[in-house]
Amino acid sequence: MKGKAKELTIIIPVFNEEEGISRIIPAFESYVALSKFEVNILLVNDGSTDNSLTEIKKVKAFYEHVAFISFAKNAGLSAAIRAGFEAASTEWVGYIDADLQTDPNDFLKLEEFVPEYDLVTGRREGRKDSMVKKISSTIANWFRDSMLHDGVHDSGCPLKILNREMALNMPFFKGVHRFFPALTLVQGKKIMEIPVSHFPRITGKSKFNVWNRLLSPLQDTIAVRWLGKRQSGYTIAENSILKKHPELNE
């Protein structure tokens, strides 16, 4: 792993996943070996009420490239992802769900488009979710794209690589992770969506409900549309501070 040109931090939010934590890092072995990055893994314990933190500490003891942070109480998926972005020190960050319904090896597909694109996101093919979850996701994605025109079919796919600086420039709110593509475009950056595999959940319980996967995202979509409409820009024609701040001349 040492000697690779750049580093990448993969953030893995964890909430009550004690049964599956021991499988997470072994599932990354092939990807870590083949990646063009030196891969670091950051587990973010989102205030789990089971033994997830204990299991995370066991994993950390065996792997040098694994670190963790732990919340005092549950703050939600978006907060866990954001905390991971803030804690990372690498130019590029990614994330994946702890349930491993997406395959860490698919990060290799995303890497092919880095750094040409500022956000590379997966599109889950043949989703192995419940019918209710798939229908609600289809409705939410249709509504989001019709309002925001981000051109992405699966905005909530939990497999992404982003430029960290750009990610930190995004506004933070509960549910923001569903809008990373739209908020990337708001910054004038480039996105790419790549088909990835999807698998049934083996351990733990889904955190899905109609509010957090359908009703709340519809409200958030309207807010993000407003944000995009309110963006403003400017062009500097002349300035007298080039010696101190040459980037203003770019």
N, C-alpha and C positions, 0 to 999 in steps of 0.2 A: 504493500500500500504506500509506503514511503517513496518519495522521489517523483510522484506525479505532479503535473504542472500546477494544478489548482485544487482548492478544497471545496467541498460541498457538505453542508449540514442537513441531514434529514431529520425533521421533527416528527415525533410520533406521540400524539395526544393519547392519554390513557385515563379512562374512567371505568372503574370496576371491571377490569379485565384480568383478574388474578390467574385464571385458568390458562390463559393463552400467552402470558408474558414470556414463559420459557421458550416458546417457539419463535418469537419475533427475531432475535438476533441471528440464530441459525438460518432463518429464511433469507437473510441478507448476505450470506457468505459468498454465493456465486456473484451477486451484483457487485459487492465490494471488490472482489478480485478482478472483475472485468471492467469496472468503471474507469473512465479517463480522469476522474477526480480522486483525490484522497478523501474518502467518505468518513464523516463523523456522524454519529447517531445520538440524538438528544431526545430522551423520553421525558414527557411532561405529564406528571401525575396531576390530574385535574380534580384534586380533593376526593379521591376515591374513598369509599366507606368500607371496602373489603380489604384484603391483604395485598392489593396491587403494589403499594409502596415497598413492602417487604420483599416481594418478588423482584421488583425493579432493582433494589439494592443487591440482591443475589446476582442478578445478571451483570450489573456494573462491576462487581468484584472480579469477574472473569474476562472482561473485554476492555482493552485499553482505549479503544475508539468510541466507547459508550459513556455518556454522561446523563445526568438527570436533574430536573428541578421539580419541586413538589409544592402545590398550592395548599394553603391552610384550609381552604374549603372550595367546593365546586364553583367554578366560574363560567363554565361552558366551553364548547369547542373553539369558537373564535378567539377567546381569551387565551386558551392553551397554545393555539397556533401563533398568535401575536407574541406571547411571552417567549416562545421558541425563536421567532425571528429576532427579537430584541437580545436574547441571550447568545445567539450565534455570533461568530466573528468572521464568517466566511463571506465571500462575494456572492455566492449562490446558496440558496436554501431550497429545500423541498419538504414535502410532507406526505404522509401515508397514514391511514387509520390502523390502529392496533389490532383490529380484528382480522387483518390480512385477507380481506375479500378482494383486494387488488394485489398484484404480484410485484415484489421489489425488483425483480429482474426487468420489469417493464420500464423502470427508470432508464435503462440503456436506450430504449426507443426515444425517450424524451431528450436524452443527452445529445442526440444527433443534431438537435436544433438549437443547442446552446453554444455560443452566445448570440447567434443571429437573431433569436427571439428573446424578449425579456420575460415572457411567461410561456411555458410549455405545459399544457394540461392534457390529462388523459380523457378518453371517451370510452366509458364502459360498454363493451360489446357482450350481448347475450346475458344481460344482468340476471343474477340469481337471487333476486329479492322477492318479497311477497307481492301479490297482484296489487294490493292497496298501495304499497310503497312505490311500485313502478308507475301506477296511474297518476298518483299525486306528483311524482317527480316529473312525469311527462307534461302535466298541466303547468307546473311551476316553471319548467324550462321554456315551454311555449310562451307563457306570459312574459317571462323575463326577456326573451329574445325579441318579442314583438314590441316591447317597451324600450329596450336598451340597444337593440341591434348590434349585439356583440359577436354574432356569427358563431357562437359556441352551442353545441347540442347538449352538453352534459357539464354545466358549470360547476356542479357540486361534486364532481369526481374527486375522490380523496387520493389523487396521485398527481402531483404538480412539482415543477421546478421553477423558481422565480429568482430574479435579481433582488438581492436583499435590500439594497438601498431603495429601489422602487417600491418594494413591499412595505417598507417602513414609512414611505410617503403617503400611503393610502390612509384614508380616515378609518378609525377603529370604532366598530359598533358590534353588538351581538348579531351574529349571522353574516358578518362581512365576508367570510370565506366563500360564500356562494357567489360573490360578486367580484372576485379577483379579476376575471377577464374584462368585465366592463370597466373596472377601476384602473386597469392597465391601459385600456384605450383612452380613458379620460386624460391620462398623463402623456398621451401621444406616443405610447410605446407599442411594441408588436407582440402578437400572440399567435400561438400555433396549437391546434388540437390534434391528438394522435390516438387512434384506437388502441385500447388496452384490454387485457383479460379481466374477467370478474368471476369470483368463486362464492359458493355458499358460506355463510358464517359457520365456523366449527365450534367455537367457544364463546362464552359471554352472551349477553342479551342486547338486542338492538335497542338504541335510544330513540327510535322513530316514533313519532305520533303525528296526527294530522296538523296540530298547531305548529310544531317546529319544522315540518317539512313542506307545508302547503300554505296555511293562512298567514303565518308570520312572514315567510319569504315574499308573498304577494304584496304585503305592506312595505317591506323593505325595498322591493323593486321600484315602487313609486318614489320613495325617498332618494334612491340612487339616480333615477331619471331626473329628478329635480336638481341633484348635485351636478350632473353632467350638463344640464341646461344653464346652470349658473356659473360655469367655468368662464374665466376671462384670461386673456393673454396680452402681451405687449411686446414691442420690438424697440430696442434701444438704437436710436439713430446716431447719437454722439454721446461721448462721455469724457471726463477728464481724469479718470482714475485707473487707466490701463496698466500702469506700472505696478500698482498694488494688487489689482484684480484682473489679470489678463483674460480670465475666462469670460468676462463681460463682452469681449470682442468676438466670441465664437458665434 
